Amino acid sequence: MSILTTMKFDDSRTMHDHVIEMTNVAARLKTLGMAVNENFFVQFILNSLPSEYGSFQMSYNTLKHKWNMHELHSMLV
C-alpha cells in the first residue's frame, strides 16, 4: 500500500506507463485481499502528479461528475 500511496510521476516514463504501473500495484494488492476503492485509486493517481498538473487537478476537483480510473487515464494520456 505504501508503494501505491507514494508513487510519483517523474517524466522518466510516459504518463500511460505511470498509470499502468499504478494499476498493476493496485491489482497486486487486490490479490492479497486488499482491494483499492476506485475513488481512492483515482485520488492516488492525481496525488502522484507533479505540481505542473495543478490546474488539471483543480479542474478535476471542480467537476460534479467524478471520473473513473479509465476516464482519468484517457484524460491524462
WONORDA-V679231 format. One line per field, one symbol per residue. ss: DSSP state (a for helix, b for strand, c for the rest). A space follows every 10 residues. Layout:
ss=???
//
This chain:
ss=caaaaacccc ccccaaaaaa aaaaaaaaaa accccccaaa aaaaaaaccc aaaaaaaaaa aaccccccaa aaaaaac
//
